[in-house]
Each structure stands twice: as structure tokens, then as C-alpha cells.
């Protein structure tokens, strides 16, 4: 019983300590400066997008080549090959 009372007394402290972790601090939160964009972030965003598009086109071309190869194999009716 005594341990349950001690745990019940500590519970509000644990809840208030956890809620403080999600509050915004004036030292961390600042207004965005639109006069000076974050060029590193912009470059990473566009670079990642370009790399993904290049990978997509490369994979598409490989898939088309594999499709054409398999289509040619299916039309091959030679009895000496198998």
C-alpha cells in the first residue's frame, strides 16, 4: 500500500517533466528569414529529386530492354537450341 502511494505521488512529477520536453523554447524557435534562403536545404531537396528522377529513368530503360529481350526469346521457335 505504501509503495502504491509513493508511486501515485511521483506520477504528476513524471507527467510534468515529460510535457516540458515538448514545449518550444525562445532560443530554439525563431522566425524564418526569407531574405536569406537556406541554400543547402534547397540544393539537397533539388539534388535528391533529380537523383531520384535519374534513377527512375534508368530503371525504366532497363525494364524496357528486358521486356524486348524476353519478347524476342518467346518468338524464337528453334528446336536445336533447347
ChimeraX attribute file (.defattr): number of C-alpha atoms within 10 A of each C-alpha:
attribute: neighborCount
match mode: 1-to-1
recipient: residues
	/A:1	5
	/A:2	7
	/A:3	8
	/A:4	9
	/A:5	10
	/A:6	10
	/A:7	10
	/A:8	11
	/A:9	11
	/A:10	11
	/A:11	12
	/A:12	11
	/A:13	11
	/A:14	10
	/A:15	10
	/A:16	10
	/A:17	11
	/A:18	11
	/A:19	10
	/A:20	10
	/A:21	9
	/A:22	8
	/A:23	8
	/A:24	9
	/A:25	10
	/A:26	7
	/A:27	6
	/A:28	7
	/A:29	8
	/A:30	8
	/A:31	6
	/A:32	9
	/A:33	8
	/A:34	7
	/A:35	6
	/A:36	7
	/A:37	10
	/A:38	11
	/A:39	9
	/A:40	8
	/A:41	10
	/A:42	11
	/A:43	11
	/A:44	11
	/A:45	11
	/A:46	11
	/A:47	12
	/A:48	12
	/A:49	12
	/A:50	12
	/A:51	10
	/A:52	12
	/A:53	12
	/A:54	12
	/A:55	12
	/A:56	12
	/A:57	11
	/A:58	11
	/A:59	12
	/A:60	12
	/A:61	12
	/A:62	12
	/A:63	12
	/A:64	11
	/A:65	12
	/A:66	12
	/A:67	12
	/A:68	12
	/A:69	11
	/A:70	12
	/A:71	11
	/A:72	10
	/A:73	10
	/A:74	9
	/A:75	8
	/A:76	10
	/A:77	9
	/A:78	7
	/A:79	6
	/A:80	5
	/A:81	6
	/A:82	5
